[in-house]
Amino acid sequence: MTVFDDHKQELEKFELMMGPARGRLAVTLDLLTDAMALVGQHGVYCQSARQPGKPAMDIQAIMKSVTDAKALVQSVMQELKAQQGI
């Protein structure tokens, strides 16, 4: 199955509300948010030996990458919104 099959209902809903490009970006943001939640939960159990109370270094790196990707997608959505004057 492809991502389009796996998330067909969400894609249809958001594409109808926002158009194809912004709808797909909205679903992408939802997927990134879900990934952040899962990584955050994992980080609770995988603590850093060097930095007590913080997630392991690999968890921190994954969280930063996902957070950065989410920020980029949000900036694209804002740019599209500004271009469309919505």
Secondary structure as GFF3:
##gff-version 3
##sequence-region A 1 86
A	DSSP	alpha_helix	3	6	.	.	.	ID=ss1
A	DSSP	alpha_helix	8	18	.	.	.	ID=ss2
A	DSSP	alpha_helix	20	45	.	.	.	ID=ss3
A	DSSP	alpha_helix	57	84	.	.	.	ID=ss4
###
